[in-house]
Amino acid sequence: QTAPSLSFCVCPWLFCFSGDREAIKRIAYEFVEDKAKEGVIYVEVRYSPHFLANTKVDPIPWQQEEGDLSPDEVVRLVNEGLRQGERAFNIKARSILCCMRHMPSWSMDIIELCKTYRHQGVVAIDLAGDESLNCEAFPGHRMAYEEAVRCGIHRTVHAGEVGPPSVVKEAVEVLKAERVGHGYRTLQDQALYKQLLAQNMHFEICPISSKLTGACDPDFTKHPVITFRNDQANYSLNTDDPLIFNSTLNLDYNTAHKYMGFTEEEFKRLNIKSAESCFLPEEEKRELLQKLYKAYGMTRSTVF
């Protein structure tokens, strides 16, 4: 992978860093360094601030003793680390804050943090975790997403990774998701899939993790992203849990090329679609697209 690319990354910092201000900030900085080495020019990284805090969070995660690091300060520290990384490595980095399906009581905190830091690096809200826990039984998530819509906060939802198409339908119709994390099982409901194709819904695809988690057939030649590609869907290639799976964006791209028949032209197309679907403000999005057009030797009129 030599051309510049984009990534909507999931980065789960391990519990051993919870409550450690210096470590959290340093990890955010080094994350940007890693993405720059992979040829990324824009990245959206997502995480749960509550999992890194040890006060003003109930329950306190990882059986920690109560300390003095709140979710609010976690977000501030991550933002500082990302900004330092941006300056050092000349790429753009933004973050997405995750609600957790098993902790609906945290979700209103998350949307308030999104509102507080929306002009300081946070670009969206996400919902992650056990897809069997729906919003009908856990209305805290729906309330947070309703507030996100009201305030103009961008929205993505992990859905259809291992859960049925109904989880994707809920994400789009109830939570008003603008992007779907993974979304592989959408293909099991062709009416829903065609509807989302017509809506230009963006799917955040993670080839390596989908094999290692068992979300998809381990045979990459049968991966759902091949169908997305063949149908000219709107999707991106991303790393998921890079620390846990020891993966990089280059590995995901190389896998798509080697086992799925992806061409350079398709990589260009999906990165253009990724830029169009990113959560930057419109002016910054236009600048990002212009960088890609220039790097790919394109003009806007020649885009796919």
C-alpha positions in Angstrom: 0.0 0.0 0.0 1.8 3.1 -1.2 -1.1 5.5 -1.9 -2.5 7.6 1.0 -5.5 6.0 2.8 -8.1 6.5 5.5 -9.1 4.4 8.4 -12.0 4.3 10.9 -10.1 2.3 13.5 -11.1 0.6 16.7 -8.4 0.8 19.3 -9.2 -1.0 22.7 -6.6 0.2 25.2 -6.0 -2.5 27.7 -7.3 -2.3 31.3 -3.7 -2.1 32.6 -3.6 1.5 31.4 -6.8 2.6 33.1 -6.3 5.5 35.4 -2.8 6.2 34.1 -2.8 9.7 32.7 0.7 9.6 31.2 0.1 6.2 29.5 -3.3 7.2 28.0 -1.9 10.4 26.4 1.2 8.5 25.2 -0.8 5.7 23.7 -2.9 8.2 21.7 0.2 9.9 20.5 1.9 6.6 19.4 -1.4 5.5 17.8 -1.1 8.5 15.4 2.6 7.6 14.8 1.6 4.0 13.8 -1.1 5.2 11.4 1.3 7.6 9.8 3.8 4.8 9.2 0.9 2.9 7.5 0.4 5.7 5.0 -2.8 7.0 6.6 -3.6 10.7 6.1 -6.8 10.7 8.1 -8.0 8.4 10.9 -11.0 8.2 13.2 -10.1 6.2 16.3 -12.8 5.0 18.7 -12.7 4.0 22.3 -14.8 3.9 25.5 -13.6 6.7 27.9 -15.4 5.0 30.8 -13.1 1.9 30.5 -10.1 4.1 31.1 -11.5 6.0 34.0 -11.5 5.2 37.7 -13.9 7.8 39.1 -17.3 9.2 38.1 -18.0 5.9 36.5 -20.3 3.3 37.9 -19.2 0.6 38.2 -15.5 1.4 38.2 -14.1 -1.0 35.5 -11.6 -3.7 35.9 -12.1 -3.9 39.7 -9.9 -0.9 40.2 -9.7 1.1 43.4 -11.5 4.5 43.0 -9.0 7.2 41.9 -9.2 10.6 40.4 -9.4 10.1 36.6 -12.9 10.7 35.2 -14.2 9.9 31.7 -14.1 13.6 30.9 -10.4 13.9 31.7 -9.7 10.7 29.7 -11.2 12.4 26.6 -9.1 15.5 27.2 -6.0 13.4 27.5 -6.7 11.4 24.4 -7.4 14.6 22.5 -4.1 16.1 23.6 -2.2 12.9 22.6 -3.9 12.9 19.2 -3.1 16.6 18.6 0.5 16.1 19.5 0.7 13.2 17.1 -0.9 15.2 14.3 1.7 17.9 14.7 4.6 15.4 14.8 3.5 13.2 12.0 1.6 15.4 9.7 -1.7 13.5 9.5 -5.2 14.3 10.8 -6.6 12.3 13.7 -10.1 12.5 15.2 -11.9 10.3 17.8 -15.3 8.6 18.2 -16.6 7.9 21.7 -18.2 4.5 22.3 -21.3 3.6 24.2 -21.2 0.0 25.4 -24.3 -2.2 24.9 -24.1 -3.8 28.3 -23.8 -0.4 30.1 -26.7 1.8 28.9 -26.3 4.0 32.0 -23.1 5.4 30.5 -24.6 6.4 27.2 -26.0 9.8 28.2 -22.5 10.6 29.6 -21.0 9.7 26.2 -23.3 12.0 24.3 -22.6 14.9 26.7 -18.8 14.3 26.2 -19.4 14.3 22.4 -21.1 17.7 22.8 -18.4 19.1 25.1 -15.5 18.1 22.9 -17.1 18.3 19.4 -14.8 21.1 18.4 -11.7 19.6 20.1 -11.3 16.4 18.2 -14.4 14.2 18.9 -16.4 13.8 15.8 -19.1 11.1 16.5 -20.8 8.6 18.9 -20.6 4.8 18.5 -22.3 1.9 20.1 -20.3 -1.3 20.5 -20.5 -4.7 22.4 -23.0 -7.6 22.6 -25.4 -7.3 19.7 -28.0 -9.4 21.4 -28.7 -6.4 23.8 -31.2 -4.4 21.8 -32.4 -0.8 22.4 -35.9 -1.9 23.2 -34.6 -3.6 26.4 -31.9 -0.9 27.0 -33.4 2.5 26.1 -30.5 4.5 27.4 -28.7 4.0 24.1 -31.8 5.2 22.1 -32.0 8.3 24.3 -28.4 9.1 23.7 -28.7 8.7 20.0 -31.9 10.8 19.9 -29.9 13.6 21.6 -27.1 13.1 19.1 -29.5 13.6 16.2 -31.0 16.7 17.9 -27.5 18.2 18.4 -26.1 17.2 15.0 -23.6 14.8 16.4 -22.5 12.2 13.9 -23.5 8.5 14.5 -22.1 5.1 13.8 -23.1 1.8 15.3 -21.5 -1.7 15.5 -24.1 -3.9 13.9 -24.4 -7.1 11.9 -20.9 -8.3 12.8 -22.2 -11.4 14.5 -25.8 -10.3 15.2 -28.7 -10.7 12.7 -29.8 -8.2 10.1 -32.4 -6.9 12.5 -29.5 -5.3 14.5 -28.5 -3.4 11.4 -32.1 -2.4 10.8 -32.3 -1.1 14.4 -29.0 0.8 14.0 -30.2 2.6 10.9 -33.9 3.1 11.6 -34.0 3.6 15.4 -30.5 5.0 16.2 -30.3 6.9 12.8 -26.7 5.6 12.2 -24.9 7.3 9.3 -22.4 4.4 9.1 -22.5 0.7 10.1 -19.6 -0.9 11.8 -19.0 -4.2 10.0 -22.5 -5.0 8.8 -21.6 -8.4 7.3 -24.9 -10.0 8.2 -26.9 -7.4 6.3 -26.4 -9.7 3.3 -28.8 -12.2 4.9 -31.6 -9.7 4.4 -31.5 -8.8 0.7 -34.3 -6.3 1.0 -32.5 -4.4 3.8 -29.2 -4.7 1.9 -30.7 -3.2 -1.3 -32.3 -0.4 0.8 -28.9 0.5 2.3 -27.2 0.4 -1.0 -29.8 2.8 -2.4 -29.2 5.1 0.7 -25.4 5.0 0.1 -24.9 3.7 3.7 -21.3 3.3 4.6 -20.0 0.0 6.0 -16.8 -0.1 8.1 -15.2 -3.4 7.1 -12.4 -5.1 9.0 -11.2 -8.2 7.2 -8.5 -9.5 9.6 -10.6 -9.2 12.7 -13.6 -10.7 11.1 -11.6 -13.9 10.7 -10.0 -13.9 14.1 -13.3 -13.2 15.9 -15.2 -15.8 13.9 -17.6 -13.2 12.6 -17.0 -14.4 9.0 -15.9 -17.5 7.2 -12.1 -17.9 7.7 -11.8 -18.4 4.0 -11.1 -14.9 2.8 -12.3 -15.7 -0.7 -15.8 -16.0 0.8 -15.7 -12.7 2.7 -18.8 -10.5 2.5 -16.7 -7.5 1.4 -16.3 -9.2 -2.0 -20.1 -8.7 -2.4 -19.9 -5.1 -1.3 -17.1 -4.6 -3.8 -19.0 -6.2 -6.7 -22.0 -4.1 -5.9 -20.0 -0.9 -5.8 -21.1 -0.4 -2.2 -19.9 2.5 0.0 -17.4 0.9 2.4 -13.9 1.3 3.9 -11.2 -1.1 5.0 -10.1 -0.7 8.6 -8.1 -2.3 11.4 -10.1 -3.5 14.4 -8.5 -4.2 17.8 -5.0 -3.8 16.3 -3.2 -4.3 19.5 -5.0 -7.6 20.4 -4.8 -9.0 16.8 -1.3 -7.6 16.1 -2.7 -6.2 12.9 -2.1 -3.2 10.7 -4.0 -1.5 8.0 -1.4 -2.7 5.5 -2.2 -6.3 6.5 -5.9 -5.7 5.8 -5.1 -4.1 2.4 -2.7 -6.9 1.5 -5.2 -9.5 2.5 -7.9 -7.9 0.3 -5.4 -7.8 -2.6 -4.0 -11.3 -2.2 -7.2 -13.3 -1.4 -10.1 -11.2 -2.6 -8.8 -9.9 -5.9 -8.8 -6.2 -4.9 -7.1 -3.9 -7.4 -5.5 -0.5 -7.1 -8.5 1.1 -8.7 -10.8 -0.4 -6.1 -8.5 0.7 -3.2 -8.7 4.3 -4.7 -12.5 4.0 -5.0 -13.1 2.8 -1.5 -10.8 5.5 -0.1 -12.7 8.2 -2.0 -15.9 6.8 -0.6 -14.4 6.7 2.9 -13.5 10.4 2.7 -17.0 11.2 1.5 -18.4 9.3 4.5 -16.0 10.6 7.1 -17.2 12.7 10.0 -15.1 15.8 9.4 -16.8 19.2 8.9 -17.6 19.8 5.2 -14.8 22.2 4.5 -12.2 19.8 6.0 -13.8 16.9 4.1 -13.4 18.8 0.8 -9.7 19.4 1.6 -9.3 15.7 2.4 -10.9 14.7 -0.9 -8.7 17.1 -2.8 -5.6 15.5 -1.3 -6.8 12.1 -2.4 -7.7 13.3 -5.9 -4.2 14.8 -6.3 -2.4 11.8 -4.9 -4.5 9.5 -7.2 -4.0 11.6 -10.2 -7.7 12.3 -10.4 -10.0 15.3 -10.9 -13.4 15.4 -9.4 -15.0 14.7 -12.8 -13.0 11.5 -13.1 -14.0 10.0 -9.7 -15.9 6.7 -9.9 
